[in-house]
Amino acid sequence: MGSCGLRRSVQWMAIGVVLFAAYSILKERAGLGKSTSVCTFSGIYNFGDSNSDTGSASAALRRAPPPNGRTFFGKPSGRYSDGRLIIDFIAEKLGFPYLQAYLDSFGVDFRHGANFASSGSTIQHLDANLCSAGFNPFSLDVQLLQFEQFKDRSIESYSKGSESFSRALFTMDTGQNDLTAGFISMNEEQVKADVPRILDHFFVALAKLYKLGARAFWIHNTGPIGCLPYFIFSHPAKPNNTDPSGCIKSYNEVAQEFNQQLKDRIINLRSQLQDAMLIYVDIYSDFQTLLDFAAGD
């Protein structure tokens, strides 16, 4: 096996570890115990950006071209990836078909949930600066409006009761583009100072989902922003600002600060929402492990 194939195998293994650990917590919280049942969730509703978009941006803005989708689907699948995304593996693990995008109007089946994530979207509402930088108009607040309409129409049209949504899993994977936008227009200290405001928007959305009946949340932190090829090649770091993997150290430190504040606020929210389950998934550490492995290969 070549080094590329080995790295890919390690990547799938790391994703599997994350899914297994988080699924075990979900299983325990859901009261499944040693039951052989796959899950008790009625479906999955996902919100976020390109990390979990299964077709929204491709359907509404510009179709994802080849080589996207080539290694698993054999053709473009609406994902800005050569294969499956983490949300696809979550759906597989919980016994559901892959989530279809809410904005995709062809051959849709929303009986097991829907995906509102859209590539290039942000937590904060799209303003003139974000728009001029090329970010997606389907920000998190817009995705919530889409879900609210989806829920109302599902109840009206298909006699789907509200309890079905309260028994669903709500997955959220967003924040990377907010930090990316910050690094484009501000220095690291300014972006770090802006983190509480960005998270305020996130937790407003979380509170709204809770009011709409959501009770089980699976929340990803953000990955090592300083390792994105866009920044490494377009904004080369100074020699004293790189880590052993060649990533921009100061950018990753901001991402770590974002993740720590996100985690702290989730822990605090757990004490307030006693009937809710909030799972914090540390994607950053797994990606860092893969990068460290690749750097030492």
Disulfide bonds with the S-S distance in Angstrom:
Cys227-Cys247 2.06
